[in-house]
Amino acid sequence: MDDYQKIMERMAALQYKINSNDKKPKSFGTSELLHPSEIHFIDAIGIDREVNASQLSNKLHISNGAITQVADKLLKKKLIEKYKIETNKKEVFFRLTEQGKVAYENHKEFHQGLCKNIIAYLNDLNPDQIEGILGFIAVSDESLPDLS
């Protein structure tokens, strides 16, 4: 088997693993399991931010209707809350509850753990190797259709 075929097979296996993991809800330190769309919504709100539905829609690249659906799930799980500000009674804003902040922090730690080995590996590479990886990622990205 040639190197190109090995690379393509490993990439396909990695993509399958990522897709499979993205379908499973996970625990992020609260009593509720969270789907990727939910934890990424929590991450997009962040700590101590004033975020409205339009901003979340733009940041997450999803429709306002999808924002409403995910927000409703997280409101029921008591991980976020809605509010309005005195100077703008029209727009609805979101913030994390204390449990939402727990999920946010645990999600951050989860990603730091995922990246630890990758960063250690990348630190040992020279600039030409880094450029090669970045080029491969760019060509891979350009080759995939944009379905958003």
N, CA and C of each residue as an Amber inpcrd file, in Angstrom:
protein
   444
   0.8580000  -1.1790000   0.0000000   0.0000000   0.0000000   0.0000000
   0.9030000   1.2400000   0.0000000   0.6060000   2.1780000  -0.8730000
   1.4580000   3.3640000  -0.9400000   1.0760000   4.3720000   0.1500000
   1.9650000   5.3260000   0.3690000   1.7750000   6.3110000   1.4470000
   0.5000000   7.1260000   1.2780000   0.1780000   7.4860000   0.0180000
  -1.0190000   8.2910000  -0.2160000  -2.2720000   7.5440000   0.2100000
  -2.3190000   6.2810000  -0.1380000  -3.4840000   5.4670000   0.2240000
  -3.5760000   5.3200000   1.7450000  -2.4440000   5.1340000   2.4190000
  -2.4340000   5.0400000   3.8830000  -2.9840000   6.3230000   4.5100000
  -2.5290000   7.4620000   3.9860000  -2.9810000   8.7520000   4.5220000
  -4.4870000   8.8940000   4.3350000  -4.9830000   8.5890000   3.1480000
  -6.4140000   8.7430000   2.8710000  -7.2440000   7.7940000   3.7370000
  -6.7740000   6.5840000   3.9450000  -7.4950000   5.6270000   4.8040000
  -7.5060000   6.0920000   6.2520000  -6.3750000   6.6250000   6.7240000
  -6.3160000   7.1260000   8.1070000  -7.2160000   8.3510000   8.2760000
  -7.2630000   9.2180000   7.2700000  -8.1390000  10.3940000   7.3200000
  -9.6040000   9.9650000   7.3380000  -9.9590000   8.9710000   6.5250000
 -11.3390000   8.4840000   6.4950000 -11.7140000   7.8860000   7.8510000
 -10.8060000   7.1340000   8.4480000 -11.0710000   6.5370000   9.7610000
 -11.2130000   7.6240000  10.8300000 -10.3700000   8.6510000  10.7600000
 -10.4510000   9.7640000  11.7060000 -11.7730000  10.5140000  11.5480000
 -12.1620000  10.7610000  10.3090000 -13.4320000  11.4510000  10.0580000
 -14.6020000  10.6320000  10.5950000 -14.5860000   9.3210000  10.3850000
 -15.6430000   8.4570000  10.8970000 -15.6950000   8.5240000  12.4280000
 -14.5260000   8.4910000  13.0700000 -14.4590000   8.5470000  14.5320000
 -15.0000000   9.8830000  15.0520000 -14.6250000  10.9770000  14.4100000
 -15.1230000  12.3010000  14.8110000 -16.6390000  12.3550000  14.6460000
 -17.1310000  11.9120000  13.4960000 -18.5810000  11.9250000  13.2480000
 -19.3220000  11.0700000  14.2600000 -18.7810000   9.9170000  14.5860000
 -19.4090000   9.0190000  15.5550000 -19.4510000   9.6540000  16.9400000
 -18.3450000  10.2690000  17.3510000 -18.2890000  10.9280000  18.6640000
 -19.2250000  12.1270000  18.7360000 -19.4150000  12.8160000  17.6120000
 -20.2700000  14.0050000  17.6010000 -21.7490000  13.6670000  17.7550000
 -22.1050000  12.4120000  17.6490000 -23.5140000  12.0210000  17.7740000
 -23.8870000  11.6200000  19.1960000 -22.9020000  11.4300000  20.0380000
 -23.1490000  10.9180000  21.3870000 -23.1550000  12.0450000  22.4180000
 -24.1940000  12.0820000  23.2600000 -24.1640000  13.0890000  24.3420000
 -23.1090000  12.7110000  25.3840000 -22.5470000  13.7360000  26.0180000
 -21.4780000  13.5210000  27.0000000 -21.7950000  14.2730000  28.2850000
 -21.1480000  13.8380000  29.3460000 -21.2650000  14.5220000  30.6260000
 -20.1770000  15.5900000  30.7130000 -20.5730000  16.7670000  31.1300000
 -19.6280000  17.8530000  31.3450000 -19.7550000  18.3780000  32.7670000
 -19.9200000  17.4340000  33.7140000 -19.9170000  17.7970000  35.1280000
 -21.2600000  18.1930000  35.7070000 -22.3250000  18.0740000  34.9270000
 -23.6620000  18.3690000  35.4400000 -24.4730000  17.0790000  35.4270000
 -25.6730000  17.1230000  35.9440000 -26.5120000  15.9260000  35.9650000
 -27.0990000  15.6140000  34.5950000 -26.9370000  16.5240000  33.6470000
 -27.4980000  16.3720000  32.3100000 -26.4240000  15.9890000  31.3010000
 -26.7240000  14.9950000  30.4430000 -25.8560000  14.7130000  29.3090000
 -26.1290000  15.7710000  28.2470000 -25.0810000  16.1970000  27.5630000
 -25.2240000  17.2600000  26.5750000 -24.7620000  16.8020000  25.2010000
 -25.5960000  17.0820000  24.2090000 -25.2350000  16.8260000  22.8170000
 -24.2500000  17.8940000  22.3630000 -23.4660000  17.6090000  21.3220000
 -22.5110000  18.6080000  20.8360000 -23.1410000  19.9700000  20.5540000
 -24.3390000  19.9880000  19.9620000 -24.9840000  21.2770000  19.6680000
 -25.2600000  22.0530000  20.9530000 -25.5670000  21.3530000  22.0360000
 -25.8740000  22.0130000  23.3000000 -24.6160000  22.5720000  23.9680000
 -23.5550000  21.7700000  24.0110000 -22.3380000  22.2500000  24.6790000
 -21.6820000  23.3550000  23.8650000 -21.8120000  23.3100000  22.5390000
 -21.2440000  24.3820000  21.7230000 -22.0590000  25.6720000  21.8610000
 -23.3430000  25.5400000  22.1050000 -24.2000000  26.6940000  22.4060000
 -23.7330000  27.3210000  23.7220000 -23.5110000  26.4930000  24.7210000
 -23.0120000  26.9650000  26.0230000 -21.6610000  27.6520000  25.8460000
 -20.7950000  27.0390000  25.0510000 -19.4750000  27.6080000  24.7950000
 -19.5900000  28.9610000  24.0950000 -20.5430000  29.0820000  23.1630000
 -20.7230000  30.3330000  22.4290000 -21.2310000  31.4500000  23.3410000
 -22.0180000  31.1060000  24.3420000 -22.4690000  32.1170000  25.3040000
 -21.2850000  32.5580000  26.1510000 -20.5480000  31.6080000  26.6760000
 -19.3740000  31.9230000  27.4690000 -19.7190000  32.4740000  28.8390000
 -18.6970000  32.8410000  29.5570000 -18.8340000  33.3530000  30.9180000
 -18.9610000  34.8780000  30.8700000 -19.9370000  35.3840000  31.5990000
 -20.1110000  36.8280000  31.7710000 -20.1860000  37.6090000  30.4590000
 -20.9460000  37.0940000  29.5140000 -21.1480000  37.8030000  28.2510000
 -22.6160000  38.1480000  28.0930000 -22.8600000  39.1880000  27.3360000
 -24.2160000  39.5770000  26.9730000 -24.4180000  39.1300000  25.5240000
 -25.1590000  38.0510000  25.3000000 -25.2870000  37.4560000  23.9710000
 -26.7560000  37.2970000  23.6200000 -27.1330000  37.7770000  22.4190000
 -28.5110000  37.6050000  21.9730000 -28.5880000  36.4980000  20.9130000
 -29.7960000  36.1760000  20.4980000 -30.0160000  35.0740000  19.5590000
 -29.3310000  35.3220000  18.2150000 -29.3810000  36.5350000  17.7190000
 -28.7510000  36.8480000  16.4260000 -27.2420000  36.6390000  16.4830000
 -26.6340000  37.0660000  17.5700000 -25.1850000  36.8810000  17.7220000
 -24.8370000  35.3950000  17.7790000 -25.6480000  34.6280000  18.4950000
 -25.4060000  33.1870000  18.5720000 -25.5990000  32.5310000  17.2060000
 -26.6160000  32.9500000  16.4770000 -26.8730000  32.4260000  15.1400000
 -25.6670000  32.6470000  14.2320000 -25.1240000  33.8470000  14.2660000
 -23.9430000  34.1650000  13.4490000 -22.7150000  33.3900000  13.8980000
 -22.5130000  33.3030000  15.1810000 -21.3240000  32.6330000  15.7130000
 -21.3480000  31.1300000  15.4460000 -22.5250000  30.5220000  15.5830000
 -22.6440000  29.0740000  15.4250000 -23.0180000  28.6540000  13.9980000
 -23.3050000  29.6340000  13.1370000 -23.6910000  29.3650000  11.7480000
 -24.9220000  28.4770000  11.6630000 -25.9160000  28.8010000  12.4870000
 -27.1890000  28.0830000  12.4490000 -28.3290000  29.1020000  12.4290000
 -29.5050000  28.6450000  12.0200000 -30.6490000  29.5500000  11.8830000
 -31.1720000  30.0030000  13.2440000 -31.9490000  31.0760000  13.2210000
 -32.5910000  31.5490000  14.4510000 -33.5350000  30.4860000  15.0120000
 -34.1820000  29.7280000  14.1140000 -35.0490000  28.6410000  14.5660000
 -34.2790000  27.5690000  15.3230000 -33.0880000  27.2430000  14.8320000
 -32.2390000  26.2600000  15.5180000 -31.7740000  26.8150000  16.8660000
 -31.4950000  28.1130000  16.9120000 -31.1080000  28.7500000  18.1730000
 -32.2310000  28.5590000  19.1930000 -33.4600000  28.8080000  18.7680000
 -34.6170000  28.6630000  19.6550000 -34.7450000  27.2260000  20.1550000
 -34.5580000  26.2510000  19.2700000 -34.6820000  24.8380000  19.6630000
 -33.6380000  24.4460000  20.7020000 -32.3900000  24.8010000  20.4550000
 -31.3160000  24.4400000  21.3950000 -31.5050000  25.2080000  22.7030000
 -31.8440000  26.4740000  22.6100000 -32.0600000  27.2830000  23.8160000
 -33.1640000  26.6800000  24.6750000 -34.2600000  26.2440000  24.0520000
 -35.3560000  25.6400000  24.8130000 -34.8970000  24.3930000  25.5710000
 -34.0740000  23.5780000  24.9310000 -33.5500000  22.3740000  25.6000000
 -32.6790000  22.7520000  26.8000000 -31.8180000  23.7440000  26.6040000
 -30.9130000  24.1540000  27.6790000 -31.6430000  24.8870000  28.7990000
 -32.7060000  25.5960000  28.4610000 -33.5370000  26.2350000  29.4930000
 -34.1860000  25.1630000  30.3630000 -34.7020000  24.1040000  29.7370000
 -35.3280000  23.0020000  30.4850000 -34.3160000  22.2900000  31.3760000
 -33.0760000  22.2080000  30.9030000 -32.0170000  21.5620000  31.6810000
 -31.4240000  22.5090000  32.7220000 -31.9350000  23.7410000  32.7520000
 -31.4920000  24.7670000  33.6980000 -29.9950000  25.0890000  33.5920000
 -29.4840000  25.0980000  32.3450000 -28.0870000  25.4180000  32.1040000
 -27.9010000  26.8330000  31.5660000 -28.9770000  27.4150000  31.0430000
 -28.9590000  28.8100000  30.6120000 -30.2400000  29.4750000  31.1060000
 -30.2360000  30.7880000  31.0430000 -31.4530000  31.5420000  31.3330000
 -31.5650000  32.6910000  30.3450000 -32.8090000  33.0880000  30.0910000
 -33.1020000  34.2190000  29.2060000 -33.2800000  35.4600000  30.0630000
 -32.9810000  36.6110000  29.4790000 -33.2550000  37.8630000  30.1700000
 -33.3120000  38.9920000  29.1550000 -33.8630000  40.1030000  29.5700000
 -33.8840000  41.3200000  28.7580000 -33.1770000  42.4070000  29.5520000
 -32.5920000  43.3370000  28.8280000 -31.8990000  44.4270000  29.5130000
 -32.7790000  45.6710000  29.5020000 -32.5600000  46.4980000  30.4750000
 -33.3930000  47.6900000  30.6860000 -33.4150000  48.6000000  29.4630000
 -32.2800000  48.7440000  28.7920000 -32.1820000  49.6640000  27.6550000
 -32.6820000  49.0580000  26.3490000 -33.0040000  47.7540000  26.3470000
 -33.4470000  47.0900000  25.1190000 -34.4500000  46.0010000  25.4780000
 -35.6970000  46.3620000  25.5550000 -36.7480000  45.4080000  25.9640000
 -37.1450000  44.4590000  24.8280000 -36.6740000  44.7350000  23.6100000
 -37.0630000  43.9340000  22.4520000 -36.2770000  42.6140000  22.3770000
 -34.9740000  42.7110000  22.5160000 -34.1190000  41.5350000  22.3190000
 -34.0420000  40.6660000  23.5640000 -33.9330000  39.3630000  23.3080000
 -33.7470000  38.3870000  24.3820000 -32.2670000  38.0230000  24.4170000
 -31.7100000  38.0340000  25.6050000 -30.3040000  37.6770000  25.8070000
 -30.2350000  36.3770000  26.6020000 -29.0770000  35.7240000  26.5180000
 -28.8540000  34.4700000  27.2290000 -27.6190000  34.5830000  28.1010000
 -27.6630000  33.8990000  29.2280000 -26.4730000  33.7730000  30.0790000
 -26.5000000  32.3850000  30.6970000 -25.3310000  31.9770000  31.1610000
 -25.2040000  30.6590000  31.7840000 -25.6510000  30.7180000  33.2340000
 -26.3130000  29.6490000  33.6660000 -26.5970000  29.4760000  35.0910000
 -25.3200000  28.9460000  35.7460000 -25.3510000  28.7560000  37.0490000
 -24.1730000  28.1900000  37.7280000 -23.8260000  26.8160000  37.1600000
 -24.8390000  25.9920000  36.9030000 -24.5880000  24.6720000  36.3120000
 -24.0930000  24.8040000  34.8690000 -24.5770000  25.8010000  34.1550000
 -24.0890000  26.0710000  32.8030000 -22.6170000  26.4420000  32.8100000
 -22.1960000  27.1960000  33.8300000 -20.7870000  27.5670000  33.9690000
 -19.9270000  26.3350000  34.2630000 -20.4870000  25.3940000  35.0270000
 -19.7700000  24.1370000  35.2990000 -19.5460000  23.3890000  33.9880000
 -20.5960000  23.2840000  33.1820000 -20.4850000  22.6020000  31.8890000
 -19.4730000  23.3140000  30.9920000 -19.5240000  24.6460000  30.9770000
 -18.6000000  25.4430000  30.1730000 -17.1500000  25.1510000  30.5570000
 -16.8540000  25.1990000  31.8350000 -15.4810000  24.9750000  32.3160000
 -15.0180000  23.5480000  32.0280000 -15.8990000  22.5650000  32.2250000
 -15.5340000  21.1770000  31.9600000 -15.3320000  20.9240000  30.4660000
 -16.0870000  21.6120000  29.6260000 -15.9050000  21.4990000  28.1770000
 -14.5450000  22.0650000  27.7780000 -14.1720000  23.1800000  28.4000000
 -12.8690000  23.7870000  28.1470000 -11.7420000  22.8150000  28.5280000
 -11.8620000  22.2000000  29.6920000 -10.8640000  21.2120000  30.1380000
 -10.8270000  20.0000000  29.2130000 -11.9930000  19.5770000  28.7350000
 -12.0850000  18.4580000  27.7970000 -11.2590000  18.7530000  26.5460000
 -11.4130000  19.9590000  25.9860000 -10.6710000  20.3190000  24.7830000
  -9.1790000  20.4740000  25.0550000  -8.8310000  20.9830000  26.2320000
  -7.4100000  21.0950000  26.5760000  -6.7740000  19.7080000  26.6480000
  -7.5110000  18.7470000  27.1910000  -7.0150000  17.3770000  27.2490000
  -6.8490000  16.7710000  25.8690000  -7.7910000  17.0460000  24.9840000
  -7.7010000  16.5410000  23.6070000  -6.4830000  17.1120000  22.8960000
  -6.2160000  18.3760000  23.1340000  -5.1550000  19.0680000  22.4040000
  -3.7630000  18.8260000  22.9620000  -3.6710000  18.3520000  24.1890000
  -2.3720000  18.2140000  24.8630000  -1.3850000  17.3900000  24.0300000
  -1.7730000  16.2130000  23.5830000  -0.8790000  15.3420000  22.8110000
  -0.5720000  15.9280000  21.4390000  -1.5580000  16.5740000  20.8390000
  -1.3480000  17.1650000  19.5220000  -0.3460000  18.3120000  19.6220000
  -0.5050000  19.1540000  20.6320000   0.4180000  20.2780000  20.8090000
   1.8300000  19.7790000  21.0890000   1.9630000  18.7500000  21.9010000
   3.2890000  18.1770000  22.1770000   3.9280000  17.6690000  20.8850000
   3.1410000  17.0250000  20.0520000   3.6490000  16.5270000  18.7650000
   4.0770000  17.6910000  17.8640000   3.2090000  18.6880000  17.7410000
   3.4910000  19.8200000  16.8590000   4.7110000  20.6210000  17.3210000
   4.9210000  20.6860000  18.6260000   6.0860000  21.4090000  19.1560000
   7.4050000  20.8100000  18.6980000   7.4040000  19.5240000  18.3460000
   8.6290000  18.8560000  17.9050000   8.8670000  18.9750000  16.3980000
   7.9600000  19.6220000  15.6740000   8.1020000  19.7390000  14.2190000
   8.8400000  21.0130000  13.8380000   9.4690000  20.9690000  12.6720000
  10.1330000  22.1760000  12.1620000   9.1290000  22.9820000  11.3310000
   9.4590000  24.2300000  10.9980000   8.5110000  25.0850000  10.2610000
   8.0350000  24.4930000   8.9280000   8.9160000  23.7810000   8.2040000
   8.4940000  23.1790000   6.9330000   7.4560000  22.0840000   7.1540000
   7.6160000  21.3160000   8.2170000   6.6350000  20.2790000   8.5290000
   5.2880000  20.8940000   8.9080000   5.3290000  21.9630000   9.6720000
   4.0990000  22.6770000  10.0420000   3.4050000  23.1970000   8.7780000
   4.1640000  23.8010000   7.8630000   3.5930000  24.3010000   6.6000000
   2.9640000  23.1670000   5.8040000   3.6050000  21.9990000   5.8090000
   3.0500000  20.8390000   5.1010000   1.7070000  20.4170000   5.6790000
   1.6100000  20.4020000   6.9940000   0.3470000  20.0380000   7.6470000
  -0.7240000  21.0860000   7.3450000  -0.3600000  22.3590000   7.4520000
  -1.3260000  23.4260000   7.1580000  -1.7970000  23.3660000   5.7060000
  -0.8870000  23.0600000   4.8040000  -1.2570000  22.9170000   3.3940000
  -2.2090000  21.7560000   3.1820000  -1.9450000  20.6400000   3.8380000
  -2.8230000  19.4660000   3.7350000  -4.2200000  19.7900000   4.2570000
  -4.2840000  20.4890000   5.3870000  -5.5780000  20.8720000   5.9550000
  -6.3110000  21.8050000   4.9920000  -5.6040000  22.7630000   4.4140000
  -6.2320000  23.7100000   3.4900000  -6.7980000  22.9910000   2.2630000
  -6.0320000  22.0900000   1.6710000  -6.5100000  21.3450000   0.4950000
  -7.6920000  20.4600000   0.8760000  -7.6320000  19.8430000   2.0490000
  -8.7500000  19.0060000   2.5220000  -9.9990000  19.8470000   2.6820000
  -9.8670000  21.0230000   3.2850000 -10.9890000  21.9230000   3.5020000
 -11.5860000  22.3860000   2.1770000 -10.7240000  22.7650000   1.2450000
 -11.1960000  23.2270000  -0.0690000 -11.8790000  22.1210000  -0.8570000
 -11.5150000  20.8800000  -0.5970000 -12.0870000  19.7480000  -1.3240000
 -13.4690000  19.3450000  -0.8320000 -13.8050000  19.7330000   0.3780000
 -15.0960000  19.3700000   0.9370000 -16.1510000  20.4070000   0.5510000
 -17.3740000  19.9420000   0.2430000 -18.4300000  20.9020000  -0.0680000
 -18.8550000  21.6600000   1.1930000 -19.2470000  22.9160000   1.0310000
 -19.7450000  23.7220000   2.1410000 -21.2500000  23.6010000   2.1640000
 -21.7650000  22.8050000   3.0990000 -23.1930000  22.5200000   3.1580000
 -23.9580000  23.4620000   4.0750000 -23.2830000  24.4760000   4.5780000
 -23.9830000  25.3870000   5.5070000 -24.8110000  26.4010000   4.7710000
